[in-house]
């Protein structure tokens, strides 16, 4: 059974808050949604065309000489995204975690490759954690900002918590082999 396409729902979620150009939608993937969901230019633009054909979104130009195309949700698009948001998530995501895969295949606790893997992973997780904390400070330094984008705040807080826990686990396992 083919998997349900998720990208149109991500795009509609972006358009829930404001009308956007294709570039602004791509910026959302680069800066915020990209922390947990990836999509490329070659996926987004064809999806925008399909969504317009399905009447989930409409496009327009703001001014006669404006070459940028802006997108907004139609009433039907609002129904579709609201129905999707109401659906429960029925399975956990499958992770493609190379660190875990490589670690899985090392059987000897004294294998020198473990130390290298763990030290490198600690650096990656530390860098990611610093980045996430900087994003939290930049986006959510006030309660008003949190209240305006509470879902985004929750996902960022979750990502920070995961990275903090991952770092504790990595350091503990590296130091107690």
Steps between C-alpha positions, in 0.01 A plus 500: 500500500653836403578745775283806536666813365589724793655795315166666407401502867831656598452773240141560614623521859742772395221683319270483804680797656560716194507512123846414368704492184672178397827648624348573842370143518850371420642731770268332753654165407851642526459676833223353712324194363832375368596416858268199476364476143693536174379587152671633190420766244433226243233352729331817624430680172333205322299440818381862497371447144318180601350668803376786283346251255332327796369842610669479839691822433480796264778711357510874433737790443487792740559766235482511122878511469561248780658190350481305823208264535334497840295209633212487745273229631151471357201419723528143370872498589412611853261204528763258371775618739262513796386142432863388474594674826215313672626157386700323771855395420484121495866397480839619611737638236769276361844647558799463272762558766847407373662545840267238650546268206879515518502462879271197470763313302787554744496213750810562711465769767875572467487549123681832433244588231239548775688787658536672163134449416384629837730803506392602152134447586538707818638784289212474250236489772665789687502712185137416430402578858674838487322580174161402643556709812594798283180452297296486820657825622451671164140386451359464851659749737161617628179333610315690227720339234440158654124558505494610135672183373446251779525188282833614358619574853398151618686325217811710559486424875459130418803508268710670768392243758586213265844641426569566871403142586701363208805693618467367857467144366799536264728643770393235751562213258832644382627541857365167633605247236 
